[in-house]
Amino acid sequence: MLGDENPMVVTLRKDFNELPLRLRFASLGRGAITRAGARGLVERKMFDELPIGLTTLGNGKLPQDKDLRIFTVSTGTSVATANLVLARMLQADPIVCMTPSLLPRKLFRLNLVPPHDVKDREHLPENIIVTPAALSHHDEIASFDMANQLARDNNLNPDFEYIAMAIGGPSNSAPWREETVIEGLREVLKTAEVHEQKLLVSTSRRTPDWCRNWLIANYVGNPAVSYFLDANNSELNPLPGFFVLADGVVVTCDSFSMVGEAVNSGHRPIVIKVNEPPQSVKEAEFKVEKLDKMNRAVMNLSNEGLVDIANDAFEIRGCIIRRSRRKKPNLLYERVMDEVRQRLNIPEEVRV
């Protein structure tokens, strides 16, 4: 993110209980733990294995370079507390992507927040950057390698026109209506059959059983489906390879990460509208606010010309037929990184 070509990567131990620390940080702020205490936690309890250079930095033996900046970076709630402890040990600036809900944002030097997690954009603190989509980076070399492997292993023909499908699953912010989802999936398959296109399909861990069962019954073995991955039976994430092989991308409107990855790959994905307001009043009171945030976030991307929203079968068919030309990969990523370096005041010549 910040220019370090060889960052140190550490993995939090699975048996570490961070709840007491999280509560201390939430109530006492950055002064919740001393630097020596942070070093003891890091070295004895928190991480599986520490790079030698990390321990050296933690003991205060910094390189003799005044133009050096140190950052600790984490994503999400589960490792955010560890980020703060490590930052305290290294006297570093902590950066968090997707701000955790259980820790104050003021504890971090910078928060990279997707738009559906922001209520008031007009009065944001200086340490918050709203990203256009969930932050992701499209690794072109790795994606081409995966595409070649998928093509070899599955006899994919470069002369065919491929449409990639990324199928997520329902959540509080994106409830699914079964009839709407099945209608959309059926229309994508029908369009591929009529226009002699081939589908590359992947479910996710959140895809419900009724949807998986329908896909297996209708997609698997269909001549229009060249590749089908059931995420319940495979650890592989084929989407980077899909983005290289495909002429168009279809994504269900429930995962802002999948939408962001598709946009950053250079595609203008077709987003199938599957989330609808809950039926009961009690559900509506709890879920509609989250649902509106997700819809607004995707609509913002649509207004920028980065996605096509398909509300029904007719629009799905039209979007697939008139697919937009690809853009340069990582447009959203580079936009965010430019703002990050500017906000952190990192000149090009400064080592990170």
Stockholm file with secondary structure:
# STOCKHOLM 1.0

chainA/1-352         MLGDENPMVVTLRKDFNELPLRLRFASLGRGAITRAGARGLVERKMFDELPIGLTTLGNGKLPQDKDLRIFTVSTGTSVATANLVLARMLQADPIVCMTPSLLPRKLFRLNLVPPHDVKDREHLPENIIVTPAALSHHDEIASFDMANQLARDNNLNPDFEYIAMAIGGPSNSAPWREETVIEGLREVLKTAEVHEQKLLVSTSRRTPDWCRNWLIANYVGNPAVSYFLDANNSELNPLPGFFVLADGVVVTCDSFSMVGEAVNSGHRPIVIKVNEPPQSVKEAEFKVEKLDKMNRAVMNLSNEGLVDIANDAFEIRGCIIRRSRRKKPNLLYERVMDEVRQRLNIPEEVRV
#=GR chainA/1-352 SS CCSCSSCCCCCBCTTCCCHHHHHHHHHHGGGGSCHHHHHHHIIIIIBSCCCHHHHHHHTTCCCSCTTBCCEEEEESSTTHHHHHHHHHHHTCEEEEESCCTTSCGGGSSEEEECGGGCSCGGGCCTTEEECSSSCCCCCHHHHHHHHHHHHHHHTCCTTSCEEEEECCCCBTTBCBCHHHHHHHHHHHHHHHHHTTCEEEEECCTTCCHHHHHHHHHHTTTCTTEEEEECGGGCCCCCHHHHHHHCSEEEEETTCHHHHHHHHHTTCCCEEECCBCCCSSHHHHHHHHHHHHHHHHHHHHHHHTTSCEEECSHHHHHHHHHTCCCCCCTTHHHHHHHHHHHHHTTCCTTSBC
#=GC SS_cons         CCSCSSCCCCCBCTTCCCHHHHHHHHHHGGGGSCHHHHHHHIIIIIBSCCCHHHHHHHTTCCCSCTTBCCEEEEESSTTHHHHHHHHHHHTCEEEEESCCTTSCGGGSSEEEECGGGCSCGGGCCTTEEECSSSCCCCCHHHHHHHHHHHHHHHTCCTTSCEEEEECCCCBTTBCBCHHHHHHHHHHHHHHHHHTTCEEEEECCTTCCHHHHHHHHHHTTTCTTEEEEECGGGCCCCCHHHHHHHCSEEEEETTCHHHHHHHHHTTCCCEEECCBCCCSSHHHHHHHHHHHHHHHHHHHHHHHTTSCEEECSHHHHHHHHHTCCCCCCTTHHHHHHHHHHHHHTTCCTTSBC
//
